[in-house]
Amino acid sequence: LFLATTVCVNNPHLGAMKDDSLYHFSLGTTTHDLPAMFGDVKFVCVGGSPRRMKSFIKHIAAELSMEDAKSEYPNICAGTDRFVMYKTGPVLSVSHGMGVPSTGIMLNELIKLLHHAQCTDVTIIRIGTSGGIGLAPGTVVITKQAVDATFLPKFEQVILGKTVVRNTDLDQSLAEELLQCSKELNQFETVIGNTMCTLDFYEGPKQCYQQLSCYNMSVHMKDLCASLSDDFLFLSLHLNYFLVLLFSVNVSCSHVALEKELLTVKTTK
């Protein structure tokens, strides 16, 4: 969950551009009236799967009593096959694919889209599943600290040969507020814990069923237990870059995800 009162891109070069082409959305500032199309957006829900995001927009339209039985909810990004985007009322639903590179492309263009559309009081929510450790499937995890594959709270990116390091801080008060909301709803098992963001699905978290190496399960579990602390609960492919980009535009951030896979780990202190 990412919250913003205003979406403002701090890049002076954008103002000098005659057209800002949001290439992977098949949208642009001269080809589309972005304020008219998106100016009323208050909630942006993003997720990896195109099919899931279309199902979501149908669900939310029904929940908001905005459902049109004849509507097919056209894909706004139909001019490209990179992402999908659907809208109903003040809600925008966008896919981001899998992993940091795909997510980063989508987020850059989404932030610029909201900026050009002059959106205010926007709530950005990522919906989806991730891998959990020592949790029952269906548990909701609110992230306390986001770390990289070296267990440090940072995101490293190499830009034209130079390594740029950015922090991955989250809004702790917002996390506590979300936990309190969960307690009041009393519908889901909800916990607060740390989340690791890896750059790939298989090797980063040392999956035993990857094709490059076959790890002995006992050795694998020993390594995992030695690396993790009791409050390390989640694995993600997207989180750290979300935090970096959204903090760059002064968005207060928290991360909530649904645990999908059960991996029982007993740590030793």
C-alpha positions, 0 to 999 in steps of 0.5 A: 500500500502506497499513499500520496497526497499529490503525485509530482515528478521532480524531473525538470527535463520533462517540462522541456519535452513537447511530448512525453511518450509513455511508450509501454502504455501506448499513451502520450501527452500529445496523443491523449488528454491525460487529465480528462482520462485519468484526472479523477483517479484516486486508487491505483491497484497494480499486480503481476498478472494481466488476467488478475487485474482484469478480474479485479476491475470487474470485482471492484466495479461490482463492489462500488455498484458501478458494474455495467453488464454490457461493459467489457472494460476495454484495455486502455493499453491495447496498443501494446502487449507489454501491460494491461490497464483498466479503469472504472470510476476512480479506480485504475487497475494495471499489470506490472509483470514479474520481477524488478525490471518489468515492475520498474518500467511500469512504475516509471510510466505510471508515476508520470501518467498520474503526474501529467493527469494532475491526480491528487490524493492517490492511493497506490496498492499492490495486490498479489501473492508472495512466498512466505516462511513459516506461515500458513497459506493465506496469512497477510504480511505487513512489511516492517523492513525491506531488505535485498538478497544480502539482507541489507535495507537497500536497493542497488542499481548500476547506472552507466557503470556507476553503482547507485545505492538507495534506501528502502525505508517504509512508513512504520506508523502506516504499517501499525495503522494497517495492522490495527485495521486488520485487528478491527476487521478480524477476517485474516491472520495478519503479522508484521515482519521483514521482507526480502526482495530478490532479483529473480525467482529461482536463484535469488532465494535459492530455490531447490528446483531451479535448473542450474544447481540441485541443492541438498535439502538439508544443506539448503535449510541449514543455510536458510536458517543461518541467514534468517531471523525470526521476524523474516517472513516473506520473499518478494520480486518487486518490493524494493524498487516500488519503495525507491521509486515511490519515495522519490515522489514523496509517497508514504509507503507500506507493503501488504501481501498475501502468503501463498506458499508454506515453507516451515523454517525453524531458526536457531539463535 
